Amino acid sequence: MIQHNVVWKLVEQSTSERSAVLTRFAAELGALVGVVPGLVSVSLTPDVGENPNNFDVSLITIHESRAALATYQSHPDHVAIGTWWGSLVTHRGAVDSEI
């Protein structure tokens, strides 16, 4: 199993805009479970906002294998989500771990 961890710093938005964007992002990513082969789970969480140096959002996905992670990353539905999401991102970090 592979755990894919991603964090993002987002462009400035109002609280309501950010909430709507995160709701959409979570729904679209969650809908990939059962669609993308080997994608086991998706968990998206916003930062609590106490430290302005923190990233704004964290994503953890679990994949059956490294090959399944590669399939997820190149899957057309995932790429489509990344296209609109990428326009909202200023910084990104990621770690992929065997679990």
MMTF fields as JSON, N, C-alpha, C and O atoms, coordinates in Angstrom:
{
  "mmtfVersion": "1.0.0",
  "mmtfProducer": "UNKNOWN",
  "numBonds": 395,
  "numAtoms": 396,
  "numGroups": 99,
  "numChains": 1,
  "numModels": 1,
  "chainsPerModel": [1],
  "groupsPerChain": [99],
  "chainIdList": ["A"],
  "bondAtomList": [4, 2, 8, 6, 12, 10, 16, 14, 20, 18, 24, 22, 28, 26, 32, 30, 36, 34, 40, 38, 44, 42, 48, 46, 52, 50, 56, 54, 60, 58, 64, 62, 68, 66, 72, 70, 76, 74, 80, 78, 84, 82, 88, 86, 92, 90, 96, 94, 100, 98, 104, 102, 108, 106, 112, 110, 116, 114, 120, 118, 124, 122, 128, 126, 132, 130, 136, 134, 140, 138, 144, 142, 148, 146, 152, 150, 156, 154, 160, 158, 164, 162, 168, 166, 172, 170, 176, 174, 180, 178, 184, 182, 188, 186, 192, 190, 196, 194, 200, 198, 204, 202, 208, 206, 212, 210, 216, 214, 220, 218, 224, 222, 228, 226, 232, 230, 236, 234, 240, 238, 244, 242, 248, 246, 252, 250, 256, 254, 260, 258, 264, 262, 268, 266, 272, 270, 276, 274, 280, 278, 284, 282, 288, 286, 292, 290, 296, 294, 300, 298, 304, 302, 308, 306, 312, 310, 316, 314, 320, 318, 324, 322, 328, 326, 332, 330, 336, 334, 340, 338, 344, 342, 348, 346, 352, 350, 356, 354, 360, 358, 364, 362, 368, 366, 372, 370, 376, 374, 380, 378, 384, 382, 388, 386, 392, 390],
  "bondOrderList": [1, 1, 1, 1, 1, 1, 1, 1, 1, 1, 1, 1, 1, 1, 1, 1, 1, 1, 1, 1, 1, 1, 1, 1, 1, 1, 1, 1, 1, 1, 1, 1, 1, 1, 1, 1, 1, 1, 1, 1, 1, 1, 1, 1, 1, 1, 1, 1, 1, 1, 1, 1, 1, 1, 1, 1, 1, 1, 1, 1, 1, 1, 1, 1, 1, 1, 1, 1, 1, 1, 1, 1, 1, 1, 1, 1, 1, 1, 1, 1, 1, 1, 1, 1, 1, 1, 1, 1, 1, 1, 1, 1, 1, 1, 1, 1, 1, 1],
  "groupList": [{"groupName": "MET", "atomNameList": ["N", "CA", "C", "O"], "elementList": ["N", "C", "C", "O"], "formalChargeList": [0, 0, 0, 0], "bondAtomList": [1, 0, 2, 1, 3, 2], "bondOrderList": [1, 1, 2], "singleLetterCode": "M", "chemCompType": "L-PEPTIDE LINKING"}, {"groupName": "ILE", "atomNameList": ["N", "CA", "C", "O"], "elementList": ["N", "C", "C", "O"], "formalChargeList": [0, 0, 0, 0], "bondAtomList": [1, 0, 2, 1, 3, 2], "bondOrderList": [1, 1, 2], "singleLetterCode": "I", "chemCompType": "L-PEPTIDE LINKING"}, {"groupName": "GLN", "atomNameList": ["N", "CA", "C", "O"], "elementList": ["N", "C", "C", "O"], "formalChargeList": [0, 0, 0, 0], "bondAtomList": [1, 0, 2, 1, 3, 2], "bondOrderList": [1, 1, 2], "singleLetterCode": "Q", "chemCompType": "L-PEPTIDE LINKING"}, {"groupName": "HIS", "atomNameList": ["N", "CA", "C", "O"], "elementList": ["N", "C", "C", "O"], "formalChargeList": [0, 0, 0, 0], "bondAtomList": [1, 0, 2, 1, 3, 2], "bondOrderList": [1, 1, 2], "singleLetterCode": "H", "chemCompType": "L-PEPTIDE LINKING"}, {"groupName": "ASN", "atomNameList": ["N", "CA", "C", "O"], "elementList": ["N", "C", "C", "O"], "formalChargeList": [0, 0, 0, 0], "bondAtomList": [1, 0, 2, 1, 3, 2], "bondOrderList": [1, 1, 2], "singleLetterCode": "N", "chemCompType": "L-PEPTIDE LINKING"}, {"groupName": "VAL", "atomNameList": ["N", "CA", "C", "O"], "elementList": ["N", "C", "C", "O"], "formalChargeList": [0, 0, 0, 0], "bondAtomList": [1, 0, 2, 1, 3, 2], "bondOrderList": [1, 1, 2], "singleLetterCode": "V", "chemCompType": "L-PEPTIDE LINKING"}, {"groupName": "TRP", "atomNameList": ["N", "CA", "C", "O"], "elementList": ["N", "C", "C", "O"], "formalChargeList": [0, 0, 0, 0], "bondAtomList": [1, 0, 2, 1, 3, 2], "bondOrderList": [1, 1, 2], "singleLetterCode": "W", "chemCompType": "L-PEPTIDE LINKING"}, {"groupName": "LYS", "atomNameList": ["N", "CA", "C", "O"], "elementList": ["N", "C", "C", "O"], "formalChargeList": [0, 0, 0, 0], "bondAtomList": [1, 0, 2, 1, 3, 2], "bondOrderList": [1, 1, 2], "singleLetterCode": "K", "chemCompType": "L-PEPTIDE LINKING"}, {"groupName": "LEU", "atomNameList": ["N", "CA", "C", "O"], "elementList": ["N", "C", "C", "O"], "formalChargeList": [0, 0, 0, 0], "bondAtomList": [1, 0, 2, 1, 3, 2], "bondOrderList": [1, 1, 2], "singleLetterCode": "L", "chemCompType": "L-PEPTIDE LINKING"}, {"groupName": "GLU", "atomNameList": ["N", "CA", "C", "O"], "elementList": ["N", "C", "C", "O"], "formalChargeList": [0, 0, 0, 0], "bondAtomList": [1, 0, 2, 1, 3, 2], "bondOrderList": [1, 1, 2], "singleLetterCode": "E", "chemCompType": "L-PEPTIDE LINKING"}, {"groupName": "SER", "atomNameList": ["N", "CA", "C", "O"], "elementList": ["N", "C", "C", "O"], "formalChargeList": [0, 0, 0, 0], "bondAtomList": [1, 0, 2, 1, 3, 2], "bondOrderList": [1, 1, 2], "singleLetterCode": "S", "chemCompType": "L-PEPTIDE LINKING"}, {"groupName": "THR", "atomNameList": ["N", "CA", "C", "O"], "elementList": ["N", "C", "C", "O"], "formalChargeList": [0, 0, 0, 0], "bondAtomList": [1, 0, 2, 1, 3, 2], "bondOrderList": [1, 1, 2], "singleLetterCode": "T", "chemCompType": "L-PEPTIDE LINKING"}, {"groupName": "ARG", "atomNameList": ["N", "CA", "C", "O"], "elementList": ["N", "C", "C", "O"], "formalChargeList": [0, 0, 0, 0], "bondAtomList": [1, 0, 2, 1, 3, 2], "bondOrderList": [1, 1, 2], "singleLetterCode": "R", "chemCompType": "L-PEPTIDE LINKING"}, {"groupName": "ALA", "atomNameList": ["N", "CA", "C", "O"], "elementList": ["N", "C", "C", "O"], "formalChargeList": [0, 0, 0, 0], "bondAtomList": [1, 0, 2, 1, 3, 2], "bondOrderList": [1, 1, 2], "singleLetterCode": "A", "chemCompType": "L-PEPTIDE LINKING"}, {"groupName": "PHE", "atomNameList": ["N", "CA", "C", "O"], "elementList": ["N", "C", "C", "O"], "formalChargeList": [0, 0, 0, 0], "bondAtomList": [1, 0, 2, 1, 3, 2], "bondOrderList": [1, 1, 2], "singleLetterCode": "F", "chemCompType": "L-PEPTIDE LINKING"}, {"groupName": "GLY", "atomNameList": ["N", "CA", "C", "O"], "elementList": ["N", "C", "C", "O"], "formalChargeList": [0, 0, 0, 0], "bondAtomList": [1, 0, 2, 1, 3, 2], "bondOrderList": [1, 1, 2], "singleLetterCode": "G", "chemCompType": "PEPTIDE LINKING"}, {"groupName": "PRO", "atomNameList": ["N", "CA", "C", "O"], "elementList": ["N", "C", "C", "O"], "formalChargeList": [0, 0, 0, 0], "bondAtomList": [1, 0, 2, 1, 3, 2], "bondOrderList": [1, 1, 2], "singleLetterCode": "P", "chemCompType": "L-PEPTIDE LINKING"}, {"groupName": "ASP", "atomNameList": ["N", "CA", "C", "O"], "elementList": ["N", "C", "C", "O"], "formalChargeList": [0, 0, 0, 0], "bondAtomList": [1, 0, 2, 1, 3, 2], "bondOrderList": [1, 1, 2], "singleLetterCode": "D", "chemCompType": "L-PEPTIDE LINKING"}, {"groupName": "TYR", "atomNameList": ["N", "CA", "C", "O"], "elementList": ["N", "C", "C", "O"], "formalChargeList": [0, 0, 0, 0], "bondAtomList": [1, 0, 2, 1, 3, 2], "bondOrderList": [1, 1, 2], "singleLetterCode": "Y", "chemCompType": "L-PEPTIDE LINKING"}],
  "groupTypeList": [0, 1, 2, 3, 4, 5, 5, 6, 7, 8, 5, 9, 2, 10, 11, 10, 9, 12, 10, 13, 5, 8, 11, 12, 14, 13, 13, 9, 8, 15, 13, 8, 5, 15, 5, 5, 16, 15, 8, 5, 10, 5, 10, 8, 11, 16, 17, 5, 15, 9, 4, 16, 4, 4, 14, 17, 5, 10, 8, 1, 11, 1, 3, 9, 10, 12, 13, 13, 8, 13, 11, 18, 2, 10, 3, 16, 17, 3, 5, 13, 1, 15, 11, 6, 6, 15, 10, 8, 5, 11, 3, 12, 15, 13, 5, 17, 10, 9, 1],
  "groupIdList": [1, 2, 3, 4, 5, 6, 7, 8, 9, 10, 11, 12, 13, 14, 15, 16, 17, 18, 19, 20, 21, 22, 23, 24, 25, 26, 27, 28, 29, 30, 31, 32, 33, 34, 35, 36, 37, 38, 39, 40, 41, 42, 43, 44, 45, 46, 47, 48, 49, 50, 51, 52, 53, 54, 55, 56, 57, 58, 59, 60, 61, 62, 63, 64, 65, 66, 67, 68, 69, 70, 71, 72, 73, 74, 75, 76, 77, 78, 79, 80, 81, 82, 83, 84, 85, 86, 87, 88, 89, 90, 91, 92, 93, 94, 95, 96, 97, 98, 99],
  "secStructList": [7, 3, 3, 3, 3, 3, 3, 3, 3, 3, 7, 7, 7, 7, 2, 2, 2, 2, 2, 2, 2, 2, 2, 2, 2, 2, 2, 2, 2, 2, 6, 6, 6, 6, 6, 1, 6, 6, 3, 3, 3, 3, 3, 3, 3, 3, 7, 7, 1, 1, 7, 6, 6, 1, 7, 1, 3, 3, 3, 3, 3, 3, 3, 1, 1, 2, 2, 2, 2, 2, 2, 2, 2, 2, 7, 2, 2, 2, 2, 2, 2, 2, 2, 2, 2, 2, 6, 6, 3, 3, 3, 3, 3, 3, 3, 3, 3, 3, 7],
  "xCoordList": [0.846, 0.0, 0.892, 1.97, 0.406, 1.117, 0.204, -0.963, 0.763, 0.051, 0.631, 1.834, -0.236, 0.131, -0.358, -1.564, 0.575, 0.262, 0.601, 1.718, -0.34, -0.109, -0.614, -1.668, 0.142, -0.289, -0.199, 0.668, -1.114, -1.151, -1.305, -1.95, -0.712, -0.969, -1.803, -1.43, -2.918, -3.854, -3.778, -3.292, -4.267, -4.388, -5.373, -6.206, -5.274, -6.187, -7.618, -7.879, -8.535, -9.958, -10.751, -10.242, -11.996, -12.869, -13.157, -12.959, -13.615, -13.935, -15.003, -14.905, -16.006, -17.081, -16.586, -16.971, -15.738, -15.171, -14.32, -14.436, -13.476, -12.604, -13.431, -13.125, -14.467, -15.328, -15.966, -16.005, -16.463, -17.093, -16.087, -16.394, -14.899, -13.856, -13.452, -13.309, -13.268, -12.865, -13.965, -13.677, -15.21, -16.336, -16.347, -16.503, -16.184, -16.147, -14.967, -15.122, -13.786, -12.572, -12.728, -12.398, -13.227, -13.42, -14.421, -14.204, -15.497, -16.519, -15.973, -16.198, -15.262, -14.739, -13.66, -13.635, -12.771, -11.747, -12.37, -12.0, -13.308, -13.972, -14.695, -14.774, -15.218, -15.932, -15.001, -15.469, -13.689, -12.74, -12.576, -12.154, -12.91, -12.842, -13.882, -15.054, -13.45, -14.333, -14.297, -14.805, -13.693, -13.548, -12.106, -11.857, -11.169, -9.747, -9.281, -9.339, -8.825, -8.38, -7.272, -6.305, -7.427, -6.407, -6.453, -5.66, -7.371, -7.532, -8.427, -9.604, -7.875, -8.589, -9.375, -10.533, -8.763, -9.455, -8.888, -7.77, -9.698, -9.343, -9.766, -10.892, -8.863, -9.184, -8.607, -7.395, -9.465, -9.061, -9.425, -10.564, -8.45, -8.728, -8.106, -6.964, -8.852, -8.288, -7.511, -7.786, -6.55, -5.82, -6.771, -7.706, -6.532, -7.401, -7.172, -7.968, -6.097, -5.885, -5.196, -5.21, -4.602, -3.934, -2.551, -2.092, -1.886, -0.529, -0.486, -0.679, -0.239, -0.253, 0.854, 0.805, 1.843, 2.918, 2.553, 3.251, 1.466, 1.037, 0.503, 0.118, 0.487, -0.229, -1.717, -2.126, -2.527, -3.964, -4.786, -5.82, -4.317, -5.098, -4.171, -3.053, -4.656, -3.919, -4.786, -5.98, -4.17, -4.839, -4.039, -2.817, -4.733, -4.111, -4.945, -6.147, -4.284, -4.932, -4.161, -2.944, -4.879, -4.276, -4.486, -5.578, -3.399, -3.406, -2.908, -2.084, -3.395, -3.019, -1.537, -0.954, -0.93, 0.461, 1.025, 0.308, 2.311, 2.921, 2.304, 2.089, 2.026, 1.386, 0.003, -0.395, -0.728, -2.049, -1.936, -2.782, -0.897, -0.667, -0.391, -0.915, 0.419, 0.715, -0.558, -0.757, -1.408, -2.684, -3.542, -4.133, -3.613, -4.375, -3.849, -4.623, -2.538, -1.96, -2.199, -2.271, -2.32, -2.53, -3.977, -4.295, -4.845, -6.247, -6.902, -6.734, -7.644, -8.25, -9.146, -9.167, -9.878, -10.747, -9.92, -10.286, -8.804, -7.91, -7.231, -7.117, -6.79, -6.14, -7.107, -6.708, -8.367, -9.368, -9.565, -9.68, -9.606, -9.726, -8.5, -8.623, -7.331, -6.089, -5.994, -5.326, -6.653, -6.602, -7.236, -6.624, -8.438, -9.072, -8.461, -8.309, -8.108, -7.53, -6.183, -5.885, -5.374, -4.039, -4.043, -3.077, -5.116, -5.193, -5.361, -5.212, -5.67, -5.888, -4.683, -4.698, -3.652, -2.519, -1.322, -0.977, -0.688, 0.559, 1.776, 2.858, 1.604, 2.695, 2.127, 0.983, 2.957, 2.546, 3.722, 4.877, 3.418, 4.395, 3.782, 2.568, 4.596, 4.053, 5.068, 6.278, 4.548, 5.353, 4.558, 3.371, 5.212, 4.608, 5.332, 6.557, 4.577, 5.158, 4.554, 3.373, 5.364, 4.824, 4.231, 4.833, 3.051, 2.412, 2.026, 1.473],
  "yCoordList": [-1.182, 0.0, 1.245, 1.267, 2.265, 3.545, 4.648, 4.752, 5.464, 6.642, 7.859, 8.113, 8.603, 9.808, 10.999, 11.181, 11.815, 12.988, 14.242, 14.381, 15.139, 16.393, 17.545, 17.447, 18.636, 19.859, 21.016, 21.042, 21.974, 23.126, 24.415, 24.443, 25.46, 26.835, 27.424, 27.31, 28.046, 28.544, 30.051, 30.767, 30.514, 31.948, 32.516, 31.787, 33.8, 34.457, 34.377, 34.62, 34.03, 33.941, 34.329, 34.291, 34.698, 34.93, 33.575, 32.526, 33.612, 32.379, 31.579, 30.355, 32.244, 31.53, 30.942, 29.832, 31.677, 31.142, 29.903, 28.884, 30.006, 28.876, 27.661, 26.538, 27.88, 26.782, 26.085, 24.856, 26.867, 26.303, 25.52, 24.438, 26.063, 25.4, 24.077, 23.063, 24.089, 22.871, 21.817, 20.624, 22.241, 21.305, 20.639, 19.422, 21.433, 20.887, 19.942, 18.846, 20.36, 19.559, 18.207, 17.162, 18.238, 16.998, 16.074, 14.864, 16.627, 15.812, 15.181, 13.998, 15.967, 15.446, 14.393, 13.372, 14.627, 13.628, 12.368, 11.255, 12.541, 11.385, 10.524, 9.306, 11.144, 10.404, 9.525, 8.664, 9.729, 8.903, 7.506, 6.585, 7.34, 6.011, 5.125, 5.49, 3.976, 3.095, 3.352, 2.552, 4.474, 4.815, 4.59, 3.987, 5.072, 4.917, 3.581, 3.39, 2.667, 1.366, 1.517, 2.249, 0.818, 0.804, 1.949, 1.976, 2.91, 4.003, 3.509, 3.22, 3.414, 2.836, 3.891, 3.661, 5.052, 6.073, 7.455, 7.61, 8.461, 9.868, 10.603, 10.442, 11.408, 12.233, 13.628, 13.787, 14.624, 16.015, 16.804, 16.75, 17.544, 18.334, 19.721, 19.852, 20.758, 22.104, 22.327, 21.695, 23.222, 23.639, 24.425, 25.062, 24.38, 25.1, 26.606, 27.351, 27.065, 28.497, 29.201, 30.431, 28.481, 29.103, 29.646, 30.604, 29.053, 29.459, 29.854, 28.998, 31.126, 31.578, 30.954, 31.027, 30.344, 29.685, 28.273, 27.683, 27.725, 26.387, 26.379, 27.414, 25.2, 25.017, 25.085, 24.938, 25.308, 25.507, 24.225, 24.127, 23.237, 22.025, 20.826, 20.905, 19.705, 18.447, 17.371, 17.271, 16.57, 15.436, 14.181, 14.164, 13.132, 11.814, 10.846, 10.694, 10.195, 9.129, 7.846, 7.865, 6.731, 5.416, 4.64, 4.613, 4.014, 3.263, 1.845, 1.617, 0.904, -0.487, -0.748, -1.684, 0.083, -0.15, 1.12, 2.099, 1.087, 2.21, 2.356, 3.469, 1.234, 1.273, 1.919, 2.67, 1.625, 2.237, 3.74, 4.491, 4.191, 5.632, 6.27, 7.344, 5.624, 6.149, 6.219, 7.17, 5.215, 5.217, 6.394, 7.086, 6.622, 7.745, 9.074, 9.928, 9.238, 10.518, 10.841, 12.012, 9.828, 10.076, 9.854, 10.05, 9.454, 9.19, 10.491, 11.53, 10.444, 11.67, 12.425, 13.656, 11.72, 12.408, 13.154, 14.256, 12.556, 13.217, 14.415, 15.479, 14.246, 15.341, 16.513, 17.67, 16.221, 17.286, 18.064, 19.289, 17.37, 18.051, 18.93, 20.083, 18.383, 19.123, 20.374, 21.335, 20.373, 21.537, 22.759, 23.826, 22.62, 23.789, 24.05, 25.207, 22.999, 23.172, 23.879, 24.741, 23.527, 24.101, 25.615, 26.272, 26.169, 27.62, 28.324, 29.543, 27.561, 28.135, 27.951, 28.406, 27.29, 26.885, 27.803, 28.143, 28.202, 28.966, 28.108, 28.331, 27.123, 26.211, 24.823, 24.664, 23.809, 22.41, 21.617, 21.886, 20.647, 19.691, 18.308, 18.177, 17.272, 15.912, 14.926, 15.134, 13.851, 12.719, 11.455, 11.371, 10.476, 9.181, 8.145, 8.04, 7.385, 6.449, 5.075, 4.937, 4.053, 2.702, 2.513, 2.894, 1.925, 1.662, 0.19, -0.252],
  "zCoordList": [0.0, 0.0, 0.0, 0.594, -0.679, -0.759, -0.221, -0.6, 0.667, 1.169, 0.463, 0.52, -0.199, -0.949, -0.133, 0.037, 0.375, 1.196, 0.404, -0.094, 0.287, -0.431, 0.427, 1.056, 0.448, 1.119, 0.132, -0.742, 0.289, -0.594, 0.201, 1.249, -0.306, 0.113, -1.023, -2.19, -0.688, -1.697, -1.862, -0.987, -3.001, -3.231, -2.207, -1.668, -1.947, -1.003, -1.529, -2.707, -0.63, -0.955, 0.288, 1.408, 0.066, 1.219, 1.871, 1.259, 3.091, 3.812, 3.076, 2.987, 2.557, 1.857, 0.534, 0.168, -0.182, -1.424, -1.136, -1.817, -0.128, 0.222, 0.627, 0.225, 1.414, 1.84, 0.64, 0.581, -0.312, -1.507, -2.341, -2.841, -2.487, -3.265, -2.612, -3.295, -1.29, -0.589, -0.614, -0.71, -0.528, -0.623, -1.991, -2.095, -3.029, -4.395, -4.563, -5.1, -4.106, -4.25, -3.538, -4.099, -2.312, -1.553, -2.24, -2.308, -2.741, -3.416, -4.693, -4.951, -5.486, -6.746, -6.509, -7.196, -5.547, -5.246, -4.653, -5.027, -3.737, -3.129, -4.147, -3.99, -5.18, -6.227, -7.052, -7.797, -6.932, -7.684, -7.095, -7.794, -5.801, -5.181, -5.878, -5.972, -6.357, -7.111, -8.597, -9.382, -8.996, -10.417, -10.862, -11.906, -10.071, -10.378, -9.796, -8.581, -10.628, -10.129, -9.08, -9.287, -7.958, -6.928, -5.942, -5.001, -6.131, -5.163, -4.038, -4.256, -2.841, -1.7, -0.931, -0.584, -0.658, 0.124, -0.145, -0.638, 0.196, 0.034, 1.3, 1.77, 1.848, 3.017, 2.797, 2.65, 2.776, 2.577, 3.826, 4.289, 4.375, 5.574, 5.449, 5.011, 5.831, 5.86, 7.151, 8.171, 7.097, 8.289, 9.192, 8.707, 10.498, 11.436, 11.432, 12.004, 10.796, 10.636, 11.781, 11.83, 12.692, 13.837, 13.491, 14.115, 12.515, 12.163, 10.69, 9.825, 10.382, 8.983, 8.131, 6.903, 8.771, 8.022, 7.582, 6.759, 8.122, 7.726, 6.305, 5.761, 5.721, 4.465, 4.77, 5.922, 3.744, 3.935, 3.911, 4.572, 3.141, 2.916, 2.864, 2.354, 3.404, 3.358, 2.718, 2.998, 1.856, 1.222, 1.514, 1.366, 1.93, 2.058, 1.233, 1.451, 0.28, -0.47, -0.222, -0.036, -0.222, -0.053, -1.355, -1.922, -1.804, -3.066, -2.827, -1.942, -3.599, -3.43, -3.709, -3.161, -4.562, -4.967, -5.597, -5.806, -5.892, -6.609, -7.995, -8.475, -8.628, -9.95, -9.861, -10.752, -8.782, -8.597, -8.397, -8.881, -7.688, -7.525, -8.879, -9.177, -9.693, -11.034, -11.882, -12.637, -11.752, -12.483, -12.034, -12.864, -10.732, -10.172, -10.714, -11.148, -10.685, -11.084, -12.561, -12.935, -13.386, -14.813, -15.256, -16.429, -14.35, -14.705, -15.178, -14.54, -16.286, -16.838, -15.857, -15.873, -15.011, -14.047, -12.999, -12.588, -12.565, -11.613, -12.272, -11.664, -13.491, -14.226, -14.393, -14.259, -14.683, -14.849, -13.554, -13.581, -12.425, -11.135, -10.903, -10.487, -11.172, -10.977, -11.822, -11.44, -12.963, -13.854, -13.194, -13.161, -12.675, -12.037, -10.663, -10.272, -9.923, -8.596, -8.681, -7.854, -9.663, -9.81, -9.928, -9.539, -10.459, -10.601, -9.255, -9.17, -8.203, -6.872, -5.948, -4.804, -6.442, -5.609, -5.818, -6.949, -4.702, -4.793, -4.461, -5.004, -3.569, -3.192, -2.956, -2.528, -3.246, -3.077, -2.522, -2.852, -1.684, -1.195, -1.162, -1.004, -1.308, -1.302, -0.753, -0.84, -0.19, 0.277, -0.034, 0.279, -0.648, -0.908, -0.051, -0.102, 0.731, 1.694, 1.55, 1.234, 1.783, 1.862, 3.252, 4.255, 3.295, 4.596, 4.673, 5.681]
}
